[in-house]
Amino acid sequence: MSRITALNIYTVSSTGADYGPGNTWSTKGVKAHPLSIFPEYKLIDAATWMGPAAYRPWVVELETAAGVSGFAVNHGGGEMSACVVDAVFRRFVEGADAFDHNRIWEEMFRAQLTTGQGGISYMAISAVDLALWDLKGKLLARPVYDLVGGRTKDAIHCYVTTHPTIMEHMAGRGFRGVKLSCPWGPVDGREGLDNIEQMVAKARDVFGGQASVMIECYMGWDRDFTVKVAERVRRYEIDWIEDPLLGDEAISNYRDVRETIKPIQLAVGNLMWGHQRFHALINENGADVIQPELQWAGGLTAALRIAAMARGKNLPTIPHSCGVYSYHFTMAQIEAPYAEYYVPGDGLQVKPKGHVIVGEPAPVDGHVTLSDAPGFGIDLRRDLLVPLN
């Protein structure tokens, strides 16, 4: 009954999509990123500098002989990660028992060691892993959060991620706070520091004195600029600065920044792959807030391992980005006190993220409520699916 008979892979038509060049605030609104230290790349959008793998959704679907199927929509890796699943991971999945989940994960992990160990491979692992969790939930007629701990909250309170140019549209909507995608970095010098301080002061005014305020740097800063920003904004009592350094920085560099910017917290993990990298980050005191991206870091299986390690250090594990996968993890984990909501599209409305997903919950009054539907509780717009082969 739980034997996987077919693995289907699809890319997704961009019809009606909230992703891609010109379609989202994240591509229209300039923000710091790893290449923004070079003047010719500073003003380009994320979809351009990250190339064809940037936020492109694709689908893995697993079928069983019993007629039960599970799937995952991954917003990352695009056709490049889909090809990894097709060419490398398919042999570990088709014919396997869906409940031999850890074995399948380990086989995929070991198979990519010589040629992968980066985002494309881990996004591929993540998609298969999330599809397996969805399938197991449907086979057992239970929501995924029940399979990994059950409910720890009645509803999930969210903070909202937005751009400083449109932040007002998310004020007064019940969110516990706001995270701002910062447009400025080291190349902007003192003017950039002034602009960041003004951005934070405005957020504090717009969202109120009790709201959490965070800054997202997306690996576009360096140590000195981060320290200078912290000195400027400390009086506004912001919660954290997120991913200021490159994702493969030495843990000692993270630890140095963490100690220097206190009491502001350092949030890290968006662009880290696999639980081994997080093991070093956590055990060597490199961060205050641990942020695996479930669709990039190895799926729900990796996130559960990361949360278990973080618990030993009393660190919160708050998944990066939004969506049904992060919500199920957050619902079941004491270590995840709240979740991120990333505004899709033009950033002016609260709505679900994925245009190919049917039934994904969106926050109401800043809270996400999950149903008890089997698996992740979502369906697909199959009219948007394009078979990979």
HELIX and SHEET records of a PDB file:
HELIX    1   1 TRP A   25  LYS A   28  1                                   4    
HELIX    2   2 PRO A   34  ILE A   37  5                                   4    
HELIX    3   3 PRO A   39  TYR A   41  5                                   3    
HELIX    4   4 ALA A   46  TRP A   49  1                                   4    
HELIX    5   5 GLY A   51  ALA A   53  5                                   3    
HELIX    6   6 GLY A   78  VAL A   84  1                                   7    
HELIX    7   7 VAL A   85  PHE A   89  3                                   5    
HELIX    8   8 ARG A   90  VAL A   93  1                                   4    
HELIX    9   9 HIS A  101  ALA A  111  1                                  11    
HELIX   10  10 GLY A  119  LEU A  140  1                                  22    
HELIX   11  11 VAL A  144  LEU A  147  1                                   4    
HELIX   12  12 PRO A  164  MET A  170  5                                   7    
HELIX   13  13 PRO A  186  ASP A  188  5                                   3    
HELIX   14  14 GLY A  189  PHE A  207  1                                  19    
HELIX   15  15 ARG A  223  VAL A  233  1                                  11    
HELIX   16  16 ARG A  234  TYR A  236  5                                   3    
HELIX   17  17 ILE A  251  ILE A  261  1                                  11    
HELIX   18  18 GLY A  274  ASN A  283  1                                  10    
HELIX   19  19 GLY A  299  ARG A  311  1                                  13    
HELIX   20  20 VAL A  324  ALA A  332  1                                   9    
HELIX   21  21 ARG A  382  LEU A  384  5                                   3    
SHEET    1   A 4 SER A  69  HIS A  75  0                                        
SHEET    2   A 4 PRO A  57  THR A  64 -1                                        
SHEET    3   A 4 ILE A   4  VAL A  12 -1                                        
SHEET    4   A 4 LEU A 385  PRO A 387 -1                                        
SHEET    1   B 7 VAL A 289  ILE A 290  0                                        
SHEET    2   B 7 GLN A 265  VAL A 268  1                                        
SHEET    3   B 7 TRP A 240  GLU A 242  1                                        
SHEET    4   B 7 SER A 212  GLU A 216  1                                        
SHEET    5   B 7 GLY A 177  SER A 181  1                                        
SHEET    6   B 7 ILE A 156  THR A 162  1                                        
SHEET    7   B 7 ALA A 339  TYR A 342  1                                        
SHEET    1   C 7 VAL A 289  ILE A 290  0                                        
SHEET    2   C 7 GLN A 265  VAL A 268  1                                        
SHEET    3   C 7 TRP A 240  GLU A 242  1                                        
SHEET    4   C 7 SER A 212  GLU A 216  1                                        
SHEET    5   C 7 GLY A 177  SER A 181  1                                        
SHEET    6   C 7 ILE A 156  THR A 162  1                                        
SHEET    7   C 7 HIS A 367  VAL A 368 -1                                        
SHEET    1   D 2 ILE A 357  VAL A 358  0                                        
SHEET    2   D 2 ASP A 379  LEU A 380 -1                                        
END                                                                             
